[in-house]
Amino acid sequence: MAVEKFEDLDVWRESMDLSKLLYGDLRDSKQYGLRDQIQRAAVSIPSNIAEGFERRTNKEFIQYLYIAKGSCGELRTQLYLCKELKIIDSTKAERYLNTTRKISAMLYGLIKTRREQF
């Protein structure tokens, strides 16, 4: 399938799904600072993928993919904290952590492809 728009990218869709889940699960959290930071990091992933895709050059796209990957690492760190502090249920936190690992690997693969083939 040809990628014609950022919405066609699996990694963008996966990170959007994660963002929506986290927004929902943390909606009622009283840990306002951490909640807001998690939500910002989560939404930063698909936002940077989209912004990079819309840029003029492959080099810029790759740079934004690295930023998205960094946000994914930031989010994973915050999820570890939520798990330790029992802000998010341990089972759910592990699912989220696994999803961030998957997204990070997908971003790495996309970066590698863009560097080697474009």
Residue pairs with C-beta under 8 A, 6 or more apart in sequence:
1 8
2 8
3 9
5 53
6 12
6 49
6 50
6 53
6 54
7 13
9 49
9 53
9 110
10 106
11 49
11 103
11 106
11 107
11 110
12 46
12 49
12 50
12 53
14 99
14 102
14 103
14 106
15 42
15 45
15 46
15 49
15 68
15 72
15 103
16 46
18 42
18 45
18 96
18 99
18 100
18 103
19 39
19 42
19 43
19 45
19 46
21 96
22 38
22 39
22 42
22 96
23 39
23 42
25 88
25 92
26 35
26 38
26 39
26 88
29 35
29 87
31 85
31 87
34 78
34 81
34 82
34 87
37 78
38 75
38 78
38 79
38 82
41 71
41 72
41 74
41 75
41 78
42 71
42 75
44 67
44 68
44 71
44 74
45 68
45 71
45 72
45 75
45 103
46 68
48 64
48 65
48 67
48 68
48 71
49 64
49 65
49 68
49 107
51 64
52 60
52 61
52 62
52 63
52 64
52 65
52 67
52 68
53 61
53 64
55 61
55 64
58 114
58 118
61 114
62 111
62 114
62 115
65 107
65 110
65 111
65 114
66 111
68 107
69 104
69 107
69 108
69 111
72 100
72 103
72 104
72 107
73 100
73 104
75 100
76 97
76 100
76 101
76 104
79 88
79 93
79 96
79 97
79 100
80 93
80 97
81 87
82 88
82 93
83 90
83 93
83 94
83 97
88 96
